[in-house]
Amino acid sequence: MDMSKYAGTRFLKVEDIRASGPIRVKITEVTEGRYDKPDLHFDDGTTLSCNMTNVRALARAYGWESKHWSDKEVELAVGEIKYDGKPNEAVLITTISPPIENKAPPKPKPDFDDEIKF
């Protein structure tokens, strides 16, 4: 019996990547995470809570729809981002799989609908 579902989710942290060095993984799924951040699930069974910097990097390469991020290979490395104006270490994503075409952000829907419904 596969016991992995009983082991819980292993979230990657800066310390994990620093200890192993940069790693290449494939995104298998994107789910809604805590704190208004998406969780990226990888083929090695790990998960990364995706910060704004990483969301933008993935969206530039693969579009604004997370369904297009699945099966994409990325590299995870320790880097630096600014948070509250101060430098902080973070796990940063570099895209490996080639970018896709037509990755414009979705157009916002109007707040009203002029269609008359009968």
Buried (B, 14 or more C-beta within 10 A) or exposed (E): EEEEEEEEEEEBBBEBBEEEEBBEBBBBBBEEBEEEBBBBBBEEEBBBBBBEBBBEBBBEBBBBEBEBBBEBBBEBBBBEBEEEEEEEBBBBBBBEBEEEEEBEEEEEEEEEEEEEEE
